[in-house]
Amino acid sequence: MNMSHIRSTNSKPEEIVRKYLFAEGFRYRKNVKKLPGCPDIVLPKYKTVIFVNGCFWHKHDCPRFVWPSSNQDYWRPKILRNVERDNQNRKELEALGWKVITVWECELKKKVRENRLSKLAAEIKS
Ligand SMILES: [Zn+2]
């Protein structure tokens, strides 16, 4: 199988969210480096940022997250550092007046995606 082909498909979680928002008429910027945590999606009009997080890397409280059974000395500090950084970024963004929304990878599974995305649109506008 050709890896470059896989990468070029628009099925990455953040692409799913971006496509939906664009179709709903939202306009956004991507990966804004000058904001804490370089948010995946920034909606200036709504003063809202969105992080699309992988359940494993960001330790989501869901069945997709399980501590790896091997190499614990490597994974544990790495993942806990991610969580700490996420919390710090959120605090800084909120202090700057941004609304911070996290969309988790598991919320974008086919069966639940539509529900999550329409909730997201409401969250942005609220
Ligand atoms: Zn999850």
py3Dmol code that shows the C-alpha trace and the ligand (Angstrom):
import py3Dmol

protein = """\
ATOM      1  CA  MET A   1       0.000   0.000   0.000  1.00  0.00           C
ATOM      2  CA  ASN A   2       1.230   3.472  -0.852  1.00  0.00           C
ATOM      3  CA  MET A   3       1.659   5.664   2.227  1.00  0.00           C
ATOM      4  CA  SER A   4       1.689   8.949   0.356  1.00  0.00           C
ATOM      5  CA  HIS A   5      -1.724   8.068  -0.995  1.00  0.00           C
ATOM      6  CA  ILE A   6      -3.063   7.478   2.515  1.00  0.00           C
ATOM      7  CA  ARG A   7      -1.718  10.774   3.737  1.00  0.00           C
ATOM      8  CA  SER A   8      -3.301  12.681   0.868  1.00  0.00           C
ATOM      9  CA  THR A   9      -6.833  11.593   1.708  1.00  0.00           C
ATOM     10  CA  ASN A  10      -8.799  14.079   3.757  1.00  0.00           C
ATOM     11  CA  SER A  11      -9.776  11.687   6.495  1.00  0.00           C
ATOM     12  CA  LYS A  12      -7.603  13.107   9.264  1.00  0.00           C
ATOM     13  CA  PRO A  13      -9.737  14.067  12.268  1.00  0.00           C
ATOM     14  CA  GLU A  14      -8.998  17.796  11.959  1.00  0.00           C
ATOM     15  CA  GLU A  15      -9.896  17.669   8.263  1.00  0.00           C
ATOM     16  CA  ILE A  16     -13.267  16.142   9.101  1.00  0.00           C
ATOM     17  CA  VAL A  17     -13.983  19.027  11.461  1.00  0.00           C
ATOM     18  CA  ARG A  18     -12.689  21.689   9.070  1.00  0.00           C
ATOM     19  CA  LYS A  19     -14.724  20.347   6.154  1.00  0.00           C
ATOM     20  CA  TYR A  20     -17.877  20.350   8.236  1.00  0.00           C
ATOM     21  CA  LEU A  21     -17.340  23.873   9.528  1.00  0.00           C
ATOM     22  CA  PHE A  22     -16.570  25.185   6.060  1.00  0.00           C
ATOM     23  CA  ALA A  23     -19.728  23.587   4.668  1.00  0.00           C
ATOM     24  CA  GLU A  24     -21.704  25.209   7.488  1.00  0.00           C
ATOM     25  CA  GLY A  25     -20.370  28.606   6.484  1.00  0.00           C
ATOM     26  CA  PHE A  26     -17.788  29.067   9.212  1.00  0.00           C
ATOM     27  CA  ARG A  27     -14.534  30.654   8.193  1.00  0.00           C
ATOM     28  CA  TYR A  28     -11.399  29.789  10.082  1.00  0.00           C
ATOM     29  CA  ARG A  29      -7.638  29.801  10.143  1.00  0.00           C
ATOM     30  CA  LYS A  30      -5.528  26.696  10.570  1.00  0.00           C
ATOM     31  CA  ASN A  31      -2.648  25.972  12.956  1.00  0.00           C
ATOM     32  CA  VAL A  32      -2.232  29.474  14.294  1.00  0.00           C
ATOM     33  CA  LYS A  33       1.278  29.435  15.703  1.00  0.00           C
ATOM     34  CA  LYS A  34       1.087  32.741  17.512  1.00  0.00           C
ATOM     35  CA  LEU A  35      -1.605  31.381  19.854  1.00  0.00           C
ATOM     36  CA  PRO A  36      -0.760  29.088  22.793  1.00  0.00           C
ATOM     37  CA  GLY A  37      -0.749  25.453  21.709  1.00  0.00           C
ATOM     38  CA  CYS A  38      -1.033  26.316  17.990  1.00  0.00           C
ATOM     39  CA  PRO A  39      -4.774  25.528  17.778  1.00  0.00           C
ATOM     40  CA  ASP A  40      -5.896  23.350  14.850  1.00  0.00           C
ATOM     41  CA  ILE A  41      -8.801  25.659  14.043  1.00  0.00           C
ATOM     42  CA  VAL A  42      -9.250  29.323  14.933  1.00  0.00           C
ATOM     43  CA  LEU A  43     -12.526  31.183  14.367  1.00  0.00           C
ATOM     44  CA  PRO A  44     -11.701  34.860  14.923  1.00  0.00           C
ATOM     45  CA  LYS A  45     -15.297  35.992  14.419  1.00  0.00           C
ATOM     46  CA  TYR A  46     -16.424  33.834  17.350  1.00  0.00           C
ATOM     47  CA  LYS A  47     -13.233  34.289  19.364  1.00  0.00           C
ATOM     48  CA  THR A  48     -13.105  30.494  19.494  1.00  0.00           C
ATOM     49  CA  VAL A  49     -10.316  27.983  19.053  1.00  0.00           C
ATOM     50  CA  ILE A  50     -10.710  24.249  18.484  1.00  0.00           C
ATOM     51  CA  PHE A  51      -8.264  21.500  19.251  1.00  0.00           C
ATOM     52  CA  VAL A  52      -8.846  18.161  17.574  1.00  0.00           C
ATOM     53  CA  ASN A  53      -7.119  15.725  19.901  1.00  0.00           C
ATOM     54  CA  GLY A  54      -6.083  12.120  19.583  1.00  0.00           C
ATOM     55  CA  CYS A  55      -7.394  10.093  22.522  1.00  0.00           C
ATOM     56  CA  PHE A  56      -4.096   8.336  23.116  1.00  0.00           C
ATOM     57  CA  TRP A  57      -1.713  11.284  22.888  1.00  0.00           C
ATOM     58  CA  HIS A  58      -3.879  13.549  25.007  1.00  0.00           C
ATOM     59  CA  LYS A  59      -5.108  10.921  27.470  1.00  0.00           C
ATOM     60  CA  HIS A  60      -8.827  11.141  26.859  1.00  0.00           C
ATOM     61  CA  ASP A  61     -11.024   9.574  29.529  1.00  0.00           C
ATOM     62  CA  CYS A  62     -12.481   7.044  27.079  1.00  0.00           C
ATOM     63  CA  PRO A  63     -11.931   3.400  26.069  1.00  0.00           C
ATOM     64  CA  ARG A  64      -9.441   4.456  23.407  1.00  0.00           C
ATOM     65  CA  PHE A  65      -6.948   5.444  26.024  1.00  0.00           C
ATOM     66  CA  VAL A  66      -4.989   2.696  27.731  1.00  0.00           C
ATOM     67  CA  TRP A  67      -1.538   2.988  29.159  1.00  0.00           C
ATOM     68  CA  PRO A  68       0.858   1.000  26.976  1.00  0.00           C
ATOM     69  CA  SER A  69       1.907  -2.185  28.745  1.00  0.00           C
ATOM     70  CA  SER A  70       5.536  -1.855  27.695  1.00  0.00           C
ATOM     71  CA  ASN A  71       8.006   1.044  27.809  1.00  0.00           C
ATOM     72  CA  GLN A  72       6.119   2.715  30.639  1.00  0.00           C
ATOM     73  CA  ASP A  73       9.143   4.806  31.567  1.00  0.00           C
ATOM     74  CA  TYR A  74       8.958   6.346  28.143  1.00  0.00           C
ATOM     75  CA  TRP A  75       5.224   6.765  27.632  1.00  0.00           C
ATOM     76  CA  ARG A  76       4.083   7.828  31.046  1.00  0.00           C
ATOM     77  CA  PRO A  77       6.087  11.094  31.349  1.00  0.00           C
ATOM     78  CA  LYS A  78       5.531  11.859  27.676  1.00  0.00           C
ATOM     79  CA  ILE A  79       1.754  11.617  27.853  1.00  0.00           C
ATOM     80  CA  LEU A  80       1.485  13.317  31.215  1.00  0.00           C
ATOM     81  CA  ARG A  81       3.527  16.176  29.785  1.00  0.00           C
ATOM     82  CA  ASN A  82       1.070  16.472  26.898  1.00  0.00           C
ATOM     83  CA  VAL A  83      -1.840  16.672  29.342  1.00  0.00           C
ATOM     84  CA  GLU A  84      -0.072  19.303  31.384  1.00  0.00           C
ATOM     85  CA  ARG A  85       0.703  21.331  28.277  1.00  0.00           C
ATOM     86  CA  ASP A  86      -2.935  21.067  27.127  1.00  0.00           C
ATOM     87  CA  ASN A  87      -4.144  22.424  30.471  1.00  0.00           C
ATOM     88  CA  GLN A  88      -1.609  25.231  30.381  1.00  0.00           C
ATOM     89  CA  ASN A  89      -2.541  26.211  26.824  1.00  0.00           C
ATOM     90  CA  ARG A  90      -6.219  26.232  27.708  1.00  0.00           C
ATOM     91  CA  LYS A  91      -5.611  28.517  30.677  1.00  0.00           C
ATOM     92  CA  GLU A  92      -3.538  30.929  28.594  1.00  0.00           C
ATOM     93  CA  LEU A  93      -6.071  31.008  25.771  1.00  0.00           C
ATOM     94  CA  GLU A  94      -8.950  31.620  28.169  1.00  0.00           C
ATOM     95  CA  ALA A  95      -6.963  34.385  29.840  1.00  0.00           C
ATOM     96  CA  LEU A  96      -6.655  35.962  26.393  1.00  0.00           C
ATOM     97  CA  GLY A  97     -10.429  35.809  26.006  1.00  0.00           C
ATOM     98  CA  TRP A  98     -10.701  32.788  23.720  1.00  0.00           C
ATOM     99  CA  LYS A  99     -13.350  30.095  24.037  1.00  0.00           C
ATOM    100  CA  VAL A 100     -11.561  26.746  23.895  1.00  0.00           C
ATOM    101  CA  ILE A 101     -13.292  23.665  22.494  1.00  0.00           C
ATOM    102  CA  THR A 102     -11.770  20.200  22.310  1.00  0.00           C
ATOM    103  CA  VAL A 103     -13.025  17.660  19.813  1.00  0.00           C
ATOM    104  CA  TRP A 104     -11.805  14.140  20.497  1.00  0.00           C
ATOM    105  CA  GLU A 105     -10.899  11.613  17.882  1.00  0.00           C
ATOM    106  CA  CYS A 106     -13.411   9.111  19.330  1.00  0.00           C
ATOM    107  CA  GLU A 107     -16.194  11.672  18.866  1.00  0.00           C
ATOM    108  CA  LEU A 108     -15.559  11.578  15.117  1.00  0.00           C
ATOM    109  CA  LYS A 109     -16.278   7.898  14.630  1.00  0.00           C
ATOM    110  CA  LYS A 110     -18.813   7.511  11.846  1.00  0.00           C
ATOM    111  CA  LYS A 111     -21.749   6.631  14.095  1.00  0.00           C
ATOM    112  CA  VAL A 112     -21.410   9.606  16.419  1.00  0.00           C
ATOM    113  CA  ARG A 113     -19.757  12.166  14.167  1.00  0.00           C
ATOM    114  CA  GLU A 114     -22.835  13.946  12.892  1.00  0.00           C
ATOM    115  CA  ASN A 115     -24.198  14.445  16.373  1.00  0.00           C
ATOM    116  CA  ARG A 116     -20.863  15.768  17.663  1.00  0.00           C
ATOM    117  CA  LEU A 117     -20.407  18.158  14.775  1.00  0.00           C
ATOM    118  CA  SER A 118     -23.835  19.732  15.054  1.00  0.00           C
ATOM    119  CA  LYS A 119     -23.226  20.149  18.777  1.00  0.00           C
ATOM    120  CA  LEU A 120     -19.934  21.790  17.914  1.00  0.00           C
ATOM    121  CA  ALA A 121     -21.617  24.335  15.648  1.00  0.00           C
ATOM    122  CA  ALA A 122     -23.976  25.233  18.489  1.00  0.00           C
ATOM    123  CA  GLU A 123     -21.090  25.515  20.945  1.00  0.00           C
ATOM    124  CA  ILE A 124     -19.227  27.903  18.655  1.00  0.00           C
ATOM    125  CA  LYS A 125     -22.250  30.175  18.256  1.00  0.00           C
ATOM    126  CA  SER A 126     -23.286  30.154  21.901  1.00  0.00           C
TER     127      SER A 126
END
"""
ligand_1 = """\
1
ZN
Zn -11.672 9.476 23.261
"""
view = py3Dmol.view(width=600, height=400)
view.addModel(protein, "pdb")
view.setStyle({"model": 0}, {"cartoon": {"style": "trace"}})
view.addModel(ligand_1, "xyz")
view.setStyle({"model": 1}, {"stick": {}})
view.zoomTo()
view.show()
